Amino acid sequence: MSTQIKKHQWVYVVIQNPNSNPQYLGQQEEDTGISFIPVFLEKEDALMCLNLMTRDKKTPVEAQAVIYEELAGHAVTAGFQLYLLNKAAEVIEKIAPSNP
């Protein structure tokens, strides 16, 4: 669980293909190979980091709000960690979600 985010708090993530087959935009650490979903406390922070994320520029994306607890459940199922980032894409907290 996160030390900075409450279970039922709204957070922001980047969704690819939001209108057809929506998926969380995951990233991977180059040095460790850890797969993670970037999480933001503010929508504006997510939007500011879009150009810093590895992605297919032709695929439509948008920042969307999601309940943290739901996101954590999806991350566990898919084998992703959650990284809380700031507007400069700096890691504030690395979160390894666990099954409830």
Wavefront OBJ file of the C-alpha trace (Angstrom):
o trace
v 0.000 0.000 0.000
v 0.965 3.592 -0.462
v 2.061 5.911 2.315
v 0.858 8.936 0.311
v -2.387 7.712 -1.268
v -5.511 6.509 0.527
v -7.385 3.399 -0.707
v -10.456 5.276 -1.937
v -8.622 8.329 -3.294
v -8.909 9.417 -6.919
v -5.575 9.396 -8.774
v -4.701 10.009 -12.418
v -3.213 7.623 -14.944
v -2.631 7.736 -18.677
v -4.987 5.580 -20.728
v -4.134 4.497 -24.270
v -6.928 3.916 -26.773
v -9.482 5.487 -24.423
v -12.403 5.033 -26.839
v -11.669 1.520 -28.083
v -9.879 -1.112 -25.996
v -8.691 1.225 -23.183
v -5.521 0.179 -21.338
v -3.306 1.734 -18.692
v -0.098 3.084 -20.225
v 2.656 1.109 -18.521
v 6.350 1.820 -18.513
v 9.463 -0.220 -17.799
v 12.602 0.743 -15.903
v 15.556 0.355 -18.244
v 18.057 -0.754 -15.612
v 15.859 -3.163 -13.611
v 13.208 -4.227 -16.125
v 10.472 -3.514 -13.557
v 7.107 -2.836 -15.213
v 5.076 -0.058 -13.632
v 2.068 2.167 -14.156
v 2.776 5.872 -13.614
v 0.320 7.407 -11.112
v -0.253 11.111 -10.485
v -2.108 13.096 -7.821
v -3.121 15.816 -10.294
v -4.396 15.541 -13.873
v -2.134 18.405 -14.960
v 0.924 16.468 -13.733
v -0.054 13.464 -15.877
v -0.532 15.710 -18.903
v 2.853 17.363 -18.371
v 4.570 13.963 -18.367
v 2.941 12.581 -21.527
v 5.869 13.525 -23.755
v 8.334 11.936 -21.328
v 6.662 8.516 -21.458
v 7.619 5.748 -23.842
v 4.628 5.205 -26.108
v 3.452 4.967 -29.696
v 2.789 8.605 -30.592
v 0.117 7.509 -33.098
v -1.980 5.830 -30.402
v -4.446 8.210 -28.735
v -3.972 8.748 -25.002
v -5.641 10.765 -22.266
v -5.271 11.299 -18.537
v -8.163 9.808 -16.583
v -9.106 9.594 -12.926
v -9.381 6.195 -11.261
v -9.901 5.049 -7.686
v -6.517 3.992 -6.290
v -7.822 0.704 -4.862
v -9.195 -0.352 -8.285
v -5.953 0.596 -10.012
v -3.922 -1.373 -7.466
v -6.076 -4.445 -8.099
v -5.498 -4.227 -11.852
v -1.758 -3.720 -11.288
v -1.497 -6.852 -9.135
v -3.361 -8.935 -11.705
v -1.160 -7.701 -14.561
v 2.122 -7.918 -12.617
v 2.796 -4.170 -12.511
v 4.027 -1.938 -9.733
v 2.705 1.602 -9.286
v 5.045 4.597 -9.274
v 3.715 7.863 -7.912
v 5.301 10.596 -10.032
v 5.387 14.375 -9.882
v 4.986 16.786 -12.813
v 8.667 16.384 -13.735
v 8.251 12.575 -13.898
v 10.366 12.138 -10.775
v 9.444 9.162 -8.593
v 7.856 10.198 -5.304
v 6.987 6.663 -4.186
v 7.347 3.131 -5.561
v 4.349 1.006 -4.638
v 4.208 -2.789 -4.903
v 0.465 -3.444 -4.710
v -0.668 -6.601 -2.945
v -3.787 -8.683 -3.103
v -6.413 -7.567 -0.570
l 1 2 3 4 5 6 7 8 9 10 11 12 13 14 15 16 17 18 19 20 21 22 23 24 25 26 27 28 29 30 31 32 33 34 35 36 37 38 39 40 41 42 43 44 45 46 47 48 49 50 51 52 53 54 55 56 57 58 59 60 61 62 63 64 65 66 67 68 69 70 71 72 73 74 75 76 77 78 79 80 81 82 83 84 85 86 87 88 89 90 91 92 93 94 95 96 97 98 99 100
